[in-house]
Amino acid sequence: MLTDINPKLPMRNKNLTKRFYIDQLNFKLIGEYEEYLIVGKDKIEIHFFEFKKLDPKENYGQVYIRVDNINNLYQLLLNKEINIHPNGNLQVKPWGQKEFSLLDPDNNLLTFGQNLT
């Protein structure tokens, strides 16, 4: 039986990634190792592995995070002056989700979505 999923994304600089997720997105530090980082918030965890040679322009890492109050989260991030992806402003999608997206320091795409049905 499947019980959970924890995405693993590349990072070039552990300290930069940690500061972004903890200071900007209000995640908590769960684990920190020489070349590995784990952050979490509410019921999710995101794992990061060190990839120093990563070219952010060629990074296609993506995570879809379901939320239960997307309007509040979006406004909170705007208030903190977090950069929303230029093509990722809050909007209703044809597949029944209200979504927005942002990029982390390594161009991993984080899409936040709430089911409208």
KERO-20030 format. One record per residue (C-alpha): chain; residue in one letter; z, x, y. Coordinates in steps of 0.001 Angstrom, whole numbers, padded with zeros to 6 digits. Layout:
REM KERO-20030
@ch=A&aa=A&up=Z&east=X&north=Y
...
END
This chain:
REM KERO-20030
@ch=A&aa=M&up=000000&east=000000&north=000000
@ch=A&aa=L&up=-000915&east=001296&north=003470
@ch=A&aa=T&up=001999&east=001212&north=005901
@ch=A&aa=D&up=001062&east=003072&north=009071
@ch=A&aa=I&up=-001523&east=005239&north=010782
@ch=A&aa=N&up=-000901&east=008232&north=013022
@ch=A&aa=P&up=-004031&east=009664&north=014631
@ch=A&aa=K&up=-004423&east=013425&north=014973
@ch=A&aa=L&up=-006187&east=014651&north=018101
@ch=A&aa=P&up=-007146&east=018143&north=019266
@ch=A&aa=M&up=-005339&east=019869&north=022134
@ch=A&aa=R&up=-006033&east=023158&north=023876
@ch=A&aa=N&up=-002648&east=023631&north=025523
@ch=A&aa=K&up=000479&east=022140&north=023977
@ch=A&aa=N&up=002516&east=022239&north=027209
@ch=A&aa=L&up=-000190&east=020469&north=029218
@ch=A&aa=T&up=-000598&east=017801&north=026528
@ch=A&aa=K&up=003155&east=017336&north=026249
@ch=A&aa=R&up=003575&east=016943&north=030021
@ch=A&aa=F&up=000747&east=014410&north=030230
@ch=A&aa=Y&up=002012&east=012169&north=027436
@ch=A&aa=I&up=005716&east=012453&north=028277
@ch=A&aa=D&up=005675&east=012611&north=032085
@ch=A&aa=Q&up=002628&east=010458&north=032790
@ch=A&aa=L&up=002483&east=007964&north=029905
@ch=A&aa=N&up=006224&east=007822&north=029137
@ch=A&aa=F&up=005958&east=008865&north=025499
@ch=A&aa=K&up=008890&east=010589&north=023813
@ch=A&aa=L&up=008803&east=013949&north=022081
@ch=A&aa=I&up=009171&east=013444&north=018339
@ch=A&aa=G&up=008273&east=016900&north=017038
@ch=A&aa=E&up=007107&east=020207&north=018417
@ch=A&aa=Y&up=005937&east=023108&north=016305
@ch=A&aa=E&up=004014&east=026298&north=016983
@ch=A&aa=E&up=000553&east=024705&north=016819
@ch=A&aa=Y&up=001427&east=021027&north=016449
@ch=A&aa=L&up=002880&east=018278&north=018626
@ch=A&aa=I&up=004026&east=014732&north=017865
@ch=A&aa=V&up=004706&east=012144&north=020563
@ch=A&aa=G&up=005618&east=008500&north=020203
@ch=A&aa=K&up=006189&east=005335&north=022146
@ch=A&aa=D&up=007440&east=002015&north=020857
@ch=A&aa=K&up=005884&east=001690&north=017377
@ch=A&aa=I&up=003165&east=004343&north=017594
@ch=A&aa=E&up=002917&east=008093&north=017106
@ch=A&aa=I&up=000109&east=010420&north=018095
@ch=A&aa=H&up=-000141&east=013856&north=016494
@ch=A&aa=F&up=-001917&east=016818&north=018104
@ch=A&aa=F&up=-003197&east=020007&north=016536
@ch=A&aa=E&up=-003961&east=023157&north=018487
@ch=A&aa=F&up=-007672&east=023805&north=019011
@ch=A&aa=K&up=-007865&east=026489&north=021697
@ch=A&aa=K&up=-011665&east=026757&north=021551
@ch=A&aa=L&up=-012156&east=023036&north=022134
@ch=A&aa=D&up=-014801&east=022269&north=024750
@ch=A&aa=P&up=-013544&east=019046&north=026385
@ch=A&aa=K&up=-017142&east=018047&north=027189
@ch=A&aa=E&up=-017844&east=018010&north=023456
@ch=A&aa=N&up=-014633&east=016284&north=022363
@ch=A&aa=Y&up=-015131&east=012832&north=020892
@ch=A&aa=G&up=-011485&east=012215&north=019918
@ch=A&aa=Q&up=-010609&east=008555&north=020397
@ch=A&aa=V&up=-007656&east=006291&north=019744
@ch=A&aa=Y&up=-007459&east=002506&north=020125
@ch=A&aa=I&up=-003914&east=001401&north=020954
@ch=A&aa=R&up=-002968&east=-002265&north=020714
@ch=A&aa=V&up=-000541&east=-003553&north=023319
@ch=A&aa=D&up=001184&east=-006877&north=023974
@ch=A&aa=N&up=001209&east=-006921&north=027799
@ch=A&aa=I&up=-001878&east=-005097&north=028967
@ch=A&aa=N&up=-001711&east=-006314&north=032571
@ch=A&aa=N&up=001733&east=-004773&north=033084
@ch=A&aa=L&up=000762&east=-001497&north=031405
@ch=A&aa=Y&up=-002421&east=-001222&north=033459
@ch=A&aa=Q&up=-000545&east=-001839&north=036711
@ch=A&aa=L&up=002177&east=000639&north=035742
@ch=A&aa=L&up=-000434&east=003357&north=035183
@ch=A&aa=L&up=-002211&east=002512&north=038443
@ch=A&aa=N&up=001121&east=002720&north=040279
@ch=A&aa=K&up=001673&east=006177&north=038753
@ch=A&aa=E&up=-001837&east=007137&north=039926
@ch=A&aa=I&up=-003064&east=007821&north=036399
@ch=A&aa=N&up=-006841&east=008176&north=036408
@ch=A&aa=I&up=-008488&east=005298&north=034593
@ch=A&aa=H&up=-011795&east=006197&north=032935
@ch=A&aa=P&up=-014676&east=005439&north=035361
@ch=A&aa=N&up=-016207&east=003077&north=032791
@ch=A&aa=G&up=-012850&east=001858&north=031499
@ch=A&aa=N&up=-011328&east=-000452&north=034099
@ch=A&aa=L&up=-009396&east=-003436&north=032801
@ch=A&aa=Q&up=-011825&east=-006064&north=031562
@ch=A&aa=V&up=-012342&east=-008719&north=028915
@ch=A&aa=K&up=-014724&east=-007591&north=026190
@ch=A&aa=P&up=-017096&east=-009826&north=024173
@ch=A&aa=W&up=-015087&east=-009087&north=021009
@ch=A&aa=G&up=-012026&east=-010951&north=022321
@ch=A&aa=Q&up=-010028&east=-008004&north=023660
@ch=A&aa=K&up=-008802&east=-007207&north=027147
@ch=A&aa=E&up=-009095&east=-003424&north=027449
@ch=A&aa=F&up=-008960&east=-000347&north=029633
@ch=A&aa=S&up=-009398&east=003350&north=028897
@ch=A&aa=L&up=-008328&east=006753&north=030153
@ch=A&aa=L&up=-008847&east=010378&north=029188
@ch=A&aa=D&up=-006109&east=012867&north=028370
@ch=A&aa=P&up=-006327&east=016533&north=029485
@ch=A&aa=D&up=-008612&east=017377&north=026539
@ch=A&aa=N&up=-010923&east=014366&north=027017
@ch=A&aa=N&up=-009438&east=012422&north=024116
@ch=A&aa=L&up=-010272&east=008810&north=024942
@ch=A&aa=L&up=-007299&east=006430&north=024868
@ch=A&aa=T&up=-008322&east=002777&north=024865
@ch=A&aa=F&up=-005590&east=000184&north=025272
@ch=A&aa=G&up=-006379&east=-003339&north=024136
@ch=A&aa=Q&up=-004767&east=-006740&north=023824
@ch=A&aa=N&up=-006099&east=-009480&north=021569
@ch=A&aa=L&up=-006897&east=-012631&north=023540
@ch=A&aa=T&up=-007298&east=-014975&north=020587
END
